Structure formats: C-alpha cells, structure tokens
Amino acid sequence: MARVNVRTSSARRIKALLTAVAVFTSLVAVRALWVQGIDANGAAATAIANLTTKPQVLPANRGTVTDRNGTVLAETLPYVRVIADPYGIATNGIARSTTLSSTQQAKASQAPEAIAQILMTDLGGSLDDYLWHLTNQNRSDGSPNQYEPIAANVPAYTWAKIVNDMNEGGWYGLSAEQTPLRVYPDGSLASNVLGFVGSDGNGLAGLEYSQNAILKGIDGQSSSERGAYGIIPLGVNTLVPAVNGDNIELTIDATMQMAAQQEINGAVAQFGADWGTAIVMNVKTGEILAMADAQTFDNNNFGQADPATLGNRAVEMTFEPGSVQKVLTMSSLIDQGLITPDTRVVVPPSIESGGHTITDSEGHGTWYLTARGVVAYSSNIGAVLLARQSSKQATVDYLRSFGLGQPTGIQLPGEGNLSLGIVPDASMPDYQRDRIAFGQSISVTPLQEATAVAAVANGGTYIQPTIIKSVTTADGVPVPQPQQESHRVISAETSAQVINMMESVTDSSLYAKQRSIPGYTWAGKTGTAQRVDSATGQYSGWTASFVGVAPVNDPTILVYVVLDNPAGGTFGGTVAMPTARDLMMLALPHYGIAPTGNPPYTDPIDYQP
C-alpha cells in the first residue's frame, strides 16, 4: 500500500479552496461591475419591479355610549380576523429561493399540524377544521395562496395567546386584521334607543345611526414598502393615525330604563295590547331618564329580530292622545283668562257637534262640575263647552307652542314628515276644534305629548327634550353641545292651577284609594282615545294612556305610558295608570325627592246648582 503524505494532501486541499474562493470572488466582482456599471439601470428596474407598497387601514375605535351614571351601554372591543399564509406555512416562512436544510424541511413538514393544534387549543374546534385551510397552498388559478381567512371576531387577548404559542414553537404563517366588534353588554336594555351598527362599522338605527358621525371617528392608514422578503426597514413607510370616535353619555338611567322596560312589557302582556311605550322625564331639564318600548330586541343579534321591533315608537309612532290632551286644553283656556279651575260648567248627557253626538265615556245625567271637575271626571262634553270660548287661531297657536306637529329635536332618528303628527290650521271646522279639546282629530307622538305636559309642569316653560347629557373626545376633552331650545308657553300661575286640576285625578276622594302614592302627592291625567287602524284608516279599538307628574309642590319627574289597542281593557285609568304609578313610585325615592305626605285634596270638583 502506498503511503499518503498528509502534509502534501492538506496543501493541495488548501490550494484548491483558495482557487475556488478566487474564482467566486472574481465572479462576484464581475457581477458587481455589471450591476453597478454596465447594467445598473436594469438591476434597479428589477428591484423596483419587486417592490410593493401595501396600505393597511387602521380602524378608528368607535366611541363608547354610557348611561348617566357611567354604565356602559355600547362599546367597541378589539377583535381581529385570523389569516393564514398556507404558501408560507409549507416552508415555515423560509423563502423558496433558499435550499432548506434537512432540519428545516422536517420542521416545515410539521408546521400545518402544529399550527392547527395551536388554533384548536386557543379557538376551539378540531384539527380537521384548520388543516385544510393551512395546507391549501395554491388558488384555483395556480397562484400562491397567501391569504386564507381562518376565524373572525377573535378577541384580541385570544390572538395574543396564539401569537405567543406560535413564537414559542417557532412557527410561521398566521397574521391578524383588526375587526373591532360593537357590543351591547346588557343585550336588549335601551335597544330601541341605542340602535345597532352594521358590518361596515356604520350605525344603522337609533342613536348609533343619528350620531354616527361623532361616534365613528376617522380611520387611519399605514403603508410600507415591501420586497420579496417582507418590509424593507429603510423603505418608504407612512402612518396616518386613526382618530377615535367621541364618547357619549346619555341622560338615560340604566336602572330606570330596566324598570320601564319590565313594566311596559308586563302591561302589554297583561292587557293584550299591540304595543306599548313608557317615557320617564325630568321636567326641569328635558332629560329623558327612560324611553322603553314593549317589544325590544338584542342589539348584539339584531339580524334575528322581528323588523317591526327595530324602531322607537316613543319617537316615531303617531296616535290620537285622548283625554291627556285636556291638560293642554285647560292650560290654553286659563292662560287666556277665559276660565279658572273653579269655573262652573253645566254638563248635559250629550252635545251635538258637526252632525255628530259627543258623549262621555260613561252615560250620565246632567253634571254640575267645576273646570277642575271636568278634568277629574274626564268629561269630553265639559271640555268642548269650555274650549268653544277660545278662537281657533289661539287654539292652534298654543298647540304649536307646546311642540305638537313638529320635531322635538331629540337626538334620535325617526322625526320625519310622516311621524310628526297632525295639528290643523285655524281654518278647521268647528267640529274639529270641539274634538281636539278632548284629544281626537289631532295626532301626536308619545314624546311630543310627554314634552308638552312637561312644559305645563315646568312652570309653563317648554324645554326641548334631550337624550344626550355630554360628549367627550376619546381623550376625555368635553365637546360643546347645542343649547336646548326653550320658550314660555303659559304663565307660572297658569301652570300651578293646571297642576292643581290634575291632582284631582290622582289624590281627590274620587280616586285616592287606587291612584295615590304613599308619602307623595302627584298629579295626572288619564287618556282613552278611539284608535285609527293604520290598515283601514278607520277607527277600530282604543289607545289607553296616562301621564303623571310629581311631586305637586315642585314637579320634577314625569311618567307617560301609552298602550295601543289593549284587548283586556279600555280606559287609561285602568290599563295605563298602574304602570305609570309603579314607575313614579320607583323614581321619586330613586332620585332623592323628599316625601311630601298625603294631605287630603279638598278643592271642589262639582257644585250644587
């Protein structure tokens, strides 16, 4: 066997290596000369051709909506959509232009199942739910599939867990897109007021719709230059930050809102009404404390709701108010100096008007009532006889000054031309003027009527109702709001006299046992009106209502309840009053209003001829 000279063999290997290095260096030098000198423009063009600028929307965070006490009613949570890159997962993120080592190949072959295991652990489901997504490397046209949606509406904290698990395992191929999700923590609470947001992030109903511009904010955008291997660190990168939406604090009180919803739901169910609504209001400020419809829905699943329940009847529905309107009739007559609460009225069993006979809800002989008694007994005939002393123009002027037939200006949608009610002009026939005196031949919305009576209780001053207490930017800076419109409708003296007349409906010997509130004086008015069937345009059934204000010595809280077409009753005093009374009994101590006691009501409601 020939002996090998180790020293000579090593020298040969070193010489061969140095020769190879020299050749490689020469080739690199030649390539560099070509790129930098001979074909510089061509190389630059190739590099530019491979550059991409990928813009990405940075969604603004939609403003939060809270009640007056800070309870969150609507908020946006940081959810994401998880996206997979199956083309990249096949090599576990290593560029395909690179030759994978055996170790890298082994890890890449394990990637789909390992990532599927992470998704199954953090998102639920099974391996099969994810594997087919993660291994779908090419689209139908043969192009690389680098965008495969995996899961939507994933909480940000869950995505953070996925990222951590991916990093710990050294896996590549998942990313996330921001998809903020609007949520309503209390489900159906105030759903008719709040409304809901569509998939595009815009409000579709309720406050979310009417205040969309300030709640939505302004989306931002980022863009980065990318090459074949991702973002170029020194490339051109731009960032326009998102401007988050403003936060809204409502005048709504979540506690009172919940009570109102429960009460009106119970009343509609008990009396078999088609619909019902309840409003609780601060008469001194115009603030809406509760606005509840009977048929509500879950804002988080509005797509499954009955379309008929998605509106806000307190704002949108028109109806004939019935005898609650007598509060406004008496206010206008006293304010003009035509009557006083003690004005005497001989009320016959019926009265003729425009070829029709007007009667009271219950048959009677001749009554000898004061104007106060006309309110207490809710006499249509007595109201007509008194109202005939006023001119039609004065009647119309007062009705419009009380806000009827026109938008209230509430910051909610629905006050369109078809939902403003009808107030005739002074050319109306005599019989229409007669019917308006007791709340027929005129239409209103629940909010209009509540605000009008609130003006009577507020010393005669009308205050535009409001649902928004304050607005702040995302950084907590107050945003100035338009001043509420206000004007005087009747004098303070007239206001006090009308409240005294309304007290005869709740605290007089006629009704005190079933209508009084222990520890408090309050004043109210029943309403029972023939109902216009929207399908036929004819009278069919009844609308029952009740309005109450308290306490009598300093009216602060108003409650208004309306029940449409009750099958289990007719009169407002029977159908709507109990709900209004229950809400008032809750509201007075809830808002710290001191008890007044229950002194006997002794003002005369009738007289001996």
Wavefront OBJ file of the C-alpha trace (Angstrom):
o trace
v 0.000 0.000 0.000
v 1.347 3.491 -0.949
v 1.884 5.880 1.920
v -0.036 9.159 1.714
v 1.850 12.345 2.504
v -0.563 14.113 4.837
v 1.232 17.435 4.600
v 1.157 17.387 0.765
v -2.563 16.391 0.706
v -3.552 19.238 3.054
v -1.608 21.730 0.995
v -3.407 20.593 -2.142
v -6.830 20.976 -0.468
v -5.951 24.479 0.766
v -4.707 25.430 -2.689
v -7.943 24.121 -4.252
v -10.052 26.039 -1.733
v -8.149 29.262 -2.335
v -8.543 28.769 -6.066
v -12.303 28.307 -5.652
v -12.569 31.397 -3.475
v -10.604 33.395 -6.018
v -12.885 32.221 -8.796
v -16.037 33.044 -6.730
v -14.609 36.457 -5.827
v -13.892 37.138 -9.434
v -17.417 36.171 -10.407
v -18.869 38.423 -7.688
v -16.633 41.258 -8.841
v -17.708 40.762 -12.417
v -21.376 40.693 -11.327
v -20.889 43.804 -9.220
v -19.228 45.539 -12.159
v -22.148 44.510 -14.338
v -24.794 45.621 -11.849
v -23.126 48.851 -10.810
v -21.691 49.868 -14.111
v -22.691 48.085 -17.238
v -26.358 47.164 -16.277
v -27.122 49.462 -13.333
v -30.423 50.594 -14.803
v -31.581 47.066 -15.452
v -30.843 45.957 -11.893
v -32.607 48.964 -10.468
v -35.598 48.305 -12.657
v -35.748 44.705 -11.422
v -35.554 45.814 -7.798
v -38.248 48.427 -8.314
v -40.430 45.882 -10.051
v -40.237 43.657 -6.982
v -41.124 46.464 -4.575
v -44.718 46.781 -3.416
v -46.401 49.313 -1.162
v -49.172 47.708 0.845
v -51.598 50.124 2.533
v -53.422 48.944 5.631
v -56.481 50.596 7.180
v -56.160 51.394 10.873
v -59.772 51.317 12.118
v -60.803 54.092 14.472
v -62.230 52.901 17.738
v -65.961 53.713 17.837
v -66.938 55.850 20.807
v -68.464 54.329 23.902
v -72.066 55.031 24.966
v -72.850 55.069 28.683
v -75.857 55.908 30.805
v -75.871 58.974 33.082
v -74.095 57.001 35.826
v -71.309 55.565 33.685
v -72.858 52.161 32.987
v -71.598 51.039 29.578
v -74.453 50.542 27.129
v -72.428 50.208 23.912
v -68.718 49.730 23.363
v -66.280 48.505 20.749
v -63.975 45.633 21.651
v -60.635 44.918 19.890
v -61.473 41.818 17.905
v -59.427 40.503 14.970
v -59.754 38.222 11.957
v -57.082 35.491 11.923
v -55.470 34.992 8.495
v -53.215 32.110 7.373
v -50.499 32.073 4.683
v -50.579 28.429 3.518
v -47.952 29.109 0.857
v -45.547 30.349 3.518
v -46.567 27.715 6.069
v -45.366 24.988 3.640
v -41.776 26.177 4.206
v -42.412 27.581 7.705
v -41.594 31.044 6.460
v -38.331 30.315 4.666
v -38.074 31.820 1.182
v -38.476 29.224 -1.552
v -35.405 30.553 -3.297
v -33.449 29.138 -0.358
v -32.498 25.469 -0.203
v -33.942 24.100 3.024
v -31.743 22.003 5.221
v -32.966 18.616 6.336
v -33.794 20.092 9.744
v -35.757 22.931 8.144
v -37.575 20.513 5.856
v -38.560 18.364 8.814
v -39.877 21.360 10.749
v -41.745 22.684 7.711
v -43.457 19.328 7.257
v -44.702 19.539 10.849
v -45.901 23.166 10.562
v -49.522 22.676 9.346
v -50.425 20.198 12.080
v -48.553 22.127 14.781
v -50.292 25.396 13.857
v -53.642 23.600 13.636
v -53.019 22.294 17.151
v -52.431 25.844 18.406
v -55.637 27.087 16.730
v -57.633 24.170 18.111
v -56.333 24.885 21.619
v -56.933 28.640 21.534
v -60.025 28.857 19.323
v -61.708 25.503 19.841
v -62.808 23.052 17.198
v -60.831 20.127 15.799
v -57.599 19.699 13.818
v -59.594 18.978 10.669
v -61.344 22.343 10.997
v -57.997 24.065 10.363
v -55.733 21.643 8.493
v -57.463 22.011 5.161
v -57.082 25.806 5.415
v -53.405 25.584 6.337
v -52.461 23.179 3.542
v -54.324 24.952 0.724
v -51.107 26.327 -0.841
v -52.435 27.378 -4.236
v -55.543 29.057 -5.503
v -57.654 27.648 -8.297
v -55.645 29.627 -10.873
v -52.380 28.163 -9.596
v -51.176 31.342 -7.893
v -49.776 31.159 -4.347
v -52.422 31.319 -1.628
v -51.101 33.740 0.968
v -54.486 34.894 2.305
v -56.707 32.265 3.857
v -59.235 33.520 6.468
v -59.308 31.217 9.479
v -61.597 32.793 12.099
v -63.493 36.044 12.584
v -64.380 38.005 15.721
v -61.449 36.671 17.707
v -60.822 38.659 20.916
v -57.512 40.495 21.000
v -56.411 38.615 24.112
v -57.002 35.297 22.323
v -54.939 36.488 19.369
v -52.149 37.463 21.779
v -52.200 33.898 23.125
v -51.977 32.493 19.589
v -49.008 34.756 18.801
v -47.240 33.653 21.971
v -47.802 29.968 21.163
v -46.568 30.480 17.598
v -43.413 32.232 18.815
v -42.681 29.579 21.413
v -42.901 26.849 18.785
v -41.004 28.793 16.150
v -43.860 28.592 13.688
v -44.678 30.971 10.867
v -47.762 31.744 8.814
v -50.511 33.470 10.800
v -51.436 37.151 10.862
v -54.417 39.210 12.010
v -56.567 42.043 10.725
v -58.287 44.417 13.106
v -62.058 43.911 13.035
v -63.425 45.862 16.014
v -66.762 44.480 17.208
v -69.611 46.612 18.563
v -71.133 45.002 21.625
v -74.021 45.864 23.927
v -73.237 44.425 27.376
v -76.846 44.455 28.595
v -78.396 42.965 25.469
v -81.863 44.418 24.998
v -81.507 47.250 27.531
v -82.435 50.504 25.737
v -82.065 48.695 22.419
v -84.728 50.856 20.756
v -82.823 53.952 21.824
v -79.307 52.716 21.035
v -79.956 51.008 17.711
v -77.131 48.982 16.151
v -74.112 49.036 13.856
v -73.699 47.260 10.515
v -70.786 45.126 9.337
v -69.208 48.174 7.698
v -68.935 49.921 11.064
v -71.691 52.454 10.399
v -74.775 52.928 12.555
v -77.974 51.599 11.022
v -80.609 52.548 13.622
v -81.203 54.516 16.797
v -78.517 56.658 18.386
v -75.860 54.651 16.544
v -77.360 55.996 13.308
v -78.226 59.557 14.267
v -74.865 60.152 15.993
v -72.788 58.006 13.646
v -70.565 60.888 12.541
v -69.262 61.633 16.032
v -69.211 58.029 17.262
v -67.398 56.528 14.292
v -64.219 58.572 14.287
v -61.823 58.683 11.326
v -59.881 55.619 10.179
v -56.127 55.893 9.850
v -53.794 54.215 7.372
v -50.289 52.796 7.272
v -48.261 51.776 4.229
v -44.855 50.119 3.916
v -42.548 49.252 1.057
v -42.107 45.519 0.815
v -39.635 43.400 -1.079
v -39.534 39.698 -1.730
v -38.768 39.008 1.941
v -41.080 41.417 3.692
v -40.969 45.022 4.885
v -37.882 46.994 3.874
v -36.620 48.624 7.104
v -35.288 51.734 5.358
v -38.036 51.865 2.757
v -40.711 54.493 2.464
v -43.177 53.950 5.314
v -46.114 56.238 6.112
v -48.523 56.376 9.046
v -51.721 58.385 9.410
v -53.068 57.648 12.908
v -56.749 56.899 13.419
v -58.866 59.468 15.240
v -61.099 57.564 17.630
v -64.768 58.458 17.910
v -66.272 60.606 20.645
v -67.842 59.075 23.739
v -71.489 59.834 24.545
v -73.035 59.958 27.995
v -76.803 59.603 27.768
v -79.409 61.113 30.055
v -80.848 57.582 30.299
v -80.633 55.937 33.713
v -79.999 52.209 33.222
v -81.859 51.329 36.424
v -84.944 53.328 35.449
v -84.712 52.078 31.866
v -84.752 48.473 33.012
v -87.746 49.135 35.258
v -89.610 50.893 32.441
v -88.980 48.005 30.054
v -90.149 45.446 32.573
v -93.265 47.446 33.464
v -94.338 48.168 29.895
v -93.684 44.568 28.849
v -95.848 43.399 31.727
v -98.661 45.796 30.880
v -98.715 44.832 27.196
v -98.793 41.159 28.130
v -101.452 41.635 30.818
v -103.850 43.611 28.638
v -103.042 42.050 25.273
v -102.041 45.363 23.679
v -100.494 45.618 20.208
v -97.656 47.759 21.512
v -96.746 49.987 24.418
v -94.227 52.639 25.331
v -93.162 54.374 28.523
v -91.254 57.639 28.990
v -89.712 58.903 32.226
v -88.523 62.501 32.052
v -87.062 65.277 34.196
v -89.414 68.197 33.518
v -86.900 70.788 34.729
v -84.123 69.783 32.332
v -85.886 67.971 29.499
v -83.668 64.944 30.154
v -85.091 61.573 29.177
v -84.453 59.178 32.070
v -86.086 56.183 30.403
v -87.627 55.538 26.997
v -88.911 51.997 26.700
v -90.790 50.056 24.041
v -92.519 46.819 24.933
v -91.159 44.730 22.077
v -87.400 45.083 22.292
v -84.559 43.103 20.724
v -80.952 42.171 21.409
v -78.694 44.681 19.645
v -75.953 42.032 19.521
v -78.190 39.870 17.289
v -80.359 42.450 15.549
v -80.411 40.378 12.365
v -82.604 37.823 14.124
v -85.102 40.390 15.427
v -88.608 40.992 14.158
v -88.266 44.051 11.858
v -91.367 45.544 13.487
v -89.469 45.882 16.779
v -86.402 47.697 15.453
v -87.791 51.237 15.613
v -88.521 53.548 18.534
v -92.269 54.040 18.977
v -91.847 56.800 21.545
v -90.342 58.957 18.802
v -91.861 57.552 15.617
v -95.423 56.395 16.344
v -98.335 58.810 15.966
v -101.727 58.394 17.620
v -104.657 60.414 18.917
v -103.831 61.209 22.558
v -107.316 61.230 24.006
v -108.070 62.958 27.289
v -104.434 63.625 28.242
v -104.928 66.446 25.746
v -107.335 68.098 28.192
v -104.276 69.191 30.167
v -103.266 71.368 27.211
v -106.834 72.484 26.563
v -107.238 73.757 30.130
v -103.792 75.348 30.045
v -104.612 77.431 26.992
v -108.022 78.496 28.343
v -106.716 79.521 31.769
v -103.710 81.281 30.245
v -106.036 83.363 28.050
v -108.065 84.301 31.121
v -111.170 82.593 29.791
v -111.648 80.211 32.748
v -110.302 79.347 36.187
v -110.219 75.934 37.882
v -113.409 76.949 39.699
v -115.338 77.973 36.587
v -118.713 76.254 36.700
v -119.949 74.128 33.808
v -123.345 72.511 33.342
v -122.571 69.256 31.554
v -125.543 67.658 29.756
v -125.653 63.938 28.874
v -124.542 64.708 25.291
v -123.808 67.562 22.909
v -124.141 67.980 19.145
v -121.108 68.822 17.026
v -120.937 68.839 13.220
v -123.816 66.441 12.805
v -122.395 64.028 15.383
v -123.187 63.464 19.037
v -120.405 63.777 21.604
v -120.816 61.831 24.829
v -118.653 60.993 27.797
v -117.082 57.592 28.366
v -119.865 56.683 30.783
v -123.507 57.687 30.463
v -124.789 60.222 32.991
v -127.487 62.764 33.600
v -126.742 66.476 33.941
v -123.496 67.131 35.820
v -122.659 70.353 37.629
v -118.884 70.496 37.518
v -116.132 72.978 38.019
v -113.452 73.109 35.326
v -111.419 71.123 37.835
v -114.186 68.536 37.865
v -114.185 68.366 34.059
v -110.598 67.155 34.368
v -111.328 64.845 37.317
v -114.275 63.161 35.592
v -112.558 63.458 32.189
v -115.701 64.911 30.664
v -115.471 65.323 26.884
v -118.647 67.383 26.890
v -117.370 69.746 29.551
v -114.058 70.185 27.698
v -115.899 71.044 24.467
v -118.147 73.608 26.179
v -115.148 75.342 27.748
v -112.963 75.152 24.608
v -115.604 76.886 22.476
v -114.724 80.111 24.286
v -111.345 80.212 22.564
v -110.694 81.239 18.972
v -109.416 78.574 16.606
v -106.281 80.590 15.930
v -105.465 80.776 19.628
v -106.053 77.048 19.943
v -103.623 76.316 17.102
v -101.030 78.775 18.421
v -100.974 77.136 21.846
v -100.781 73.626 20.404
v -97.799 74.550 18.277
v -96.141 76.393 21.132
v -96.470 73.172 23.136
v -94.460 71.495 20.359
v -97.175 69.441 18.698
v -96.966 68.737 14.975
v -93.233 69.473 14.745
v -89.916 67.834 15.590
v -88.939 67.867 19.233
v -85.274 67.986 18.260
v -84.394 64.836 20.209
v -81.021 63.459 19.074
v -82.609 60.289 17.701
v -83.832 59.334 14.225
v -87.481 58.986 13.302
v -88.891 62.504 13.459
v -89.656 62.642 9.743
v -92.634 64.147 7.984
v -94.717 61.015 8.491
v -94.117 60.908 12.244
v -94.744 64.487 13.311
v -98.448 64.172 13.941
v -101.178 66.480 12.677
v -102.163 69.873 14.035
v -104.752 71.616 11.818
v -104.634 75.287 10.997
v -107.177 77.895 12.057
v -109.419 77.142 9.073
v -110.520 73.866 10.648
v -114.261 73.275 11.018
v -115.964 73.830 14.358
v -116.451 70.129 14.984
v -112.688 69.506 14.682
v -111.982 72.219 17.231
v -114.507 70.500 19.507
v -112.836 67.103 19.144
v -109.335 68.462 19.681
v -110.494 69.710 23.089
v -110.612 66.092 24.307
v -107.780 64.653 22.192
v -109.324 63.413 18.959
v -108.866 64.726 15.392
v -105.258 65.535 16.286
v -102.253 63.224 16.313
v -99.038 63.300 18.291
v -96.058 61.132 19.130
v -95.590 59.916 22.690
v -92.512 62.122 23.030
v -94.338 65.220 21.772
v -97.197 64.742 24.226
v -94.876 63.985 27.136
v -92.788 67.080 26.415
v -95.906 69.250 26.125
v -97.213 68.137 29.535
v -93.693 68.575 30.928
v -93.902 72.219 29.855
v -97.099 72.606 31.891
v -95.378 71.057 34.910
v -92.208 73.115 34.437
v -93.842 76.395 35.417
v -95.125 76.842 31.852
v -91.721 76.735 30.100
v -91.173 74.334 27.220
v -87.727 72.712 27.191
v -86.543 70.711 24.207
v -86.139 67.064 25.254
v -82.656 65.597 25.174
v -81.200 62.107 25.280
v -77.531 63.239 25.375
v -76.068 64.506 28.623
v -72.494 65.071 27.461
v -69.970 64.229 24.746
v -66.212 63.869 25.180
v -63.392 63.036 22.825
v -61.519 59.762 23.190
v -59.007 61.707 25.296
v -61.713 62.951 27.658
v -61.974 66.507 26.339
v -65.562 67.858 26.564
v -67.250 68.545 23.225
v -69.683 71.502 23.332
v -73.285 70.579 22.519
v -76.074 72.720 21.028
v -78.126 74.617 23.575
v -81.574 73.150 24.200
v -84.338 75.354 22.835
v -86.767 76.677 25.415
v -89.619 79.158 25.483
v -92.527 80.117 27.683
v -95.907 78.693 26.669
v -98.104 79.577 29.645
v -97.574 81.640 32.771
v -96.285 80.188 36.020
v -99.677 80.980 37.592
v -101.473 79.004 34.885
v -99.042 76.135 35.380
v -99.802 75.932 39.114
v -103.541 76.000 38.526
v -103.435 73.236 35.923
v -101.277 71.031 38.155
v -103.876 71.552 40.875
v -106.584 70.415 38.438
v -104.545 67.322 37.518
v -104.157 66.427 41.179
v -107.920 65.860 41.286
v -107.303 62.842 39.010
v -104.946 61.157 41.474
v -105.487 62.448 45.019
v -109.135 63.514 45.198
v -111.682 61.437 47.091
v -112.826 60.002 43.761
v -109.575 58.103 43.120
v -107.197 58.412 46.076
v -107.599 54.822 47.227
v -106.426 53.267 43.954
v -104.259 56.032 42.482
v -102.434 57.868 45.274
v -98.745 57.268 46.025
v -97.955 56.755 49.717
v -95.852 59.604 51.045
v -96.115 61.777 47.925
v -98.610 64.000 46.164
v -98.762 63.665 42.420
v -100.925 64.897 39.573
v -102.038 63.063 36.472
v -104.430 62.635 33.612
v -105.984 59.596 32.015
v -106.306 59.172 28.270
v -108.742 56.965 26.353
v -108.983 57.603 22.630
v -110.553 55.897 19.672
v -107.739 54.302 17.711
v -107.184 54.750 13.989
v -106.357 51.441 12.335
v -103.390 52.096 10.043
v -104.513 49.329 7.675
v -108.021 50.681 7.072
v -107.799 54.322 8.125
v -110.927 53.781 10.222
v -111.473 53.908 13.976
v -111.007 50.474 15.493
v -110.234 49.772 19.136
v -108.733 52.157 21.673
v -105.491 53.737 22.795
v -105.138 53.949 26.580
v -102.666 56.267 28.266
v -101.761 58.006 31.499
v -99.448 60.886 32.300
v -98.308 61.776 35.819
v -96.028 64.414 37.354
v -94.684 64.635 40.901
v -94.394 65.987 43.469
v -97.231 68.501 43.191
v -95.467 71.240 45.172
v -92.387 71.090 42.901
v -92.967 68.920 39.810
v -89.735 67.210 38.794
v -90.493 63.767 37.348
v -92.926 62.959 34.536
v -94.075 59.476 33.582
v -96.082 58.833 30.421
v -97.427 55.391 29.461
v -99.242 54.511 26.233
v -100.844 51.152 25.374
v -102.204 50.611 21.875
v -105.309 48.511 21.238
v -105.498 46.705 24.580
v -107.799 43.715 24.423
v -108.155 43.322 28.175
v -109.328 46.840 28.980
v -110.180 50.215 27.539
v -109.705 53.099 29.928
v -106.361 54.767 30.594
v -107.094 54.843 34.310
v -107.436 51.056 34.354
v -104.906 49.967 31.736
v -102.070 52.531 31.775
v -102.294 54.201 35.192
v -100.958 51.258 37.259
v -97.766 51.121 35.199
v -97.255 54.881 35.427
v -97.879 54.789 39.175
v -95.387 51.953 39.702
v -92.705 53.810 37.761
v -93.352 57.039 39.655
v -93.188 55.207 42.983
v -89.740 53.942 41.972
v -88.496 57.214 40.507
v -89.272 59.585 43.387
v -87.067 57.973 46.059
v -84.536 56.861 43.425
v -83.807 60.490 42.567
v -83.778 61.615 46.171
v -87.034 63.566 46.103
v -88.222 64.172 49.640
v -91.664 62.835 50.615
v -94.467 65.375 50.800
v -97.003 63.374 52.769
v -100.567 62.844 51.575
v -102.663 65.814 52.643
v -106.341 65.453 51.674
v -107.376 67.048 48.397
v -110.329 69.326 49.165
v -110.668 71.672 46.163
v -114.166 71.473 44.660
v -114.762 69.350 41.582
v -118.527 69.866 41.469
v -121.197 72.156 42.919
v -124.827 72.226 43.847
v -126.995 74.205 41.396
l 1 2 3 4 5 6 7 8 9 10 11 12 13 14 15 16 17 18 19 20 21 22 23 24 25 26 27 28 29 30 31 32 33 34 35 36 37 38 39 40 41 42 43 44 45 46 47 48 49 50 51 52 53 54 55 56 57 58 59 60 61 62 63 64 65 66 67 68 69 70 71 72 73 74 75 76 77 78 79 80 81 82 83 84 85 86 87 88 89 90 91 92 93 94 95 96 97 98 99 100 101 102 103 104 105 106 107 108 109 110 111 112 113 114 115 116 117 118 119 120 121 122 123 124 125 126 127 128 129 130 131 132 133 134 135 136 137 138 139 140 141 142 143 144 145 146 147 148 149 150 151 152 153 154 155 156 157 158 159 160 161 162 163 164 165 166 167 168 169 170 171 172 173 174 175 176 177 178 179 180 181 182 183 184 185 186 187 188 189 190 191 192 193 194 195 196 197 198 199 200 201 202 203 204 205 206 207 208 209 210 211 212 213 214 215 216 217 218 219 220 221 222 223 224 225 226 227 228 229 230 231 232 233 234 235 236 237 238 239 240 241 242 243 244 245 246 247 248 249 250 251 252 253 254 255 256 257 258 259 260 261 262 263 264 265 266 267 268 269 270 271 272 273 274 275 276 277 278 279 280 281 282 283 284 285 286 287 288 289 290 291 292 293 294 295 296 297 298 299 300 301 302 303 304 305 306 307 308 309 310 311 312 313 314 315 316 317 318 319 320 321 322 323 324 325 326 327 328 329 330 331 332 333 334 335 336 337 338 339 340 341 342 343 344 345 346 347 348 349 350 351 352 353 354 355 356 357 358 359 360 361 362 363 364 365 366 367 368 369 370 371 372 373 374 375 376 377 378 379 380 381 382 383 384 385 386 387 388 389 390 391 392 393 394 395 396 397 398 399 400 401 402 403 404 405 406 407 408 409 410 411 412 413 414 415 416 417 418 419 420 421 422 423 424 425 426 427 428 429 430 431 432 433 434 435 436 437 438 439 440 441 442 443 444 445 446 447 448 449 450 451 452 453 454 455 456 457 458 459 460 461 462 463 464 465 466 467 468 469 470 471 472 473 474 475 476 477 478 479 480 481 482 483 484 485 486 487 488 489 490 491 492 493 494 495 496 497 498 499 500 501 502 503 504 505 506 507 508 509 510 511 512 513 514 515 516 517 518 519 520 521 522 523 524 525 526 527 528 529 530 531 532 533 534 535 536 537 538 539 540 541 542 543 544 545 546 547 548 549 550 551 552 553 554 555 556 557 558 559 560 561 562 563 564 565 566 567 568 569 570 571 572 573 574 575 576 577 578 579 580 581 582 583 584 585 586 587 588 589 590 591 592 593 594 595 596 597 598 599 600 601 602 603 604 605 606 607 608 609
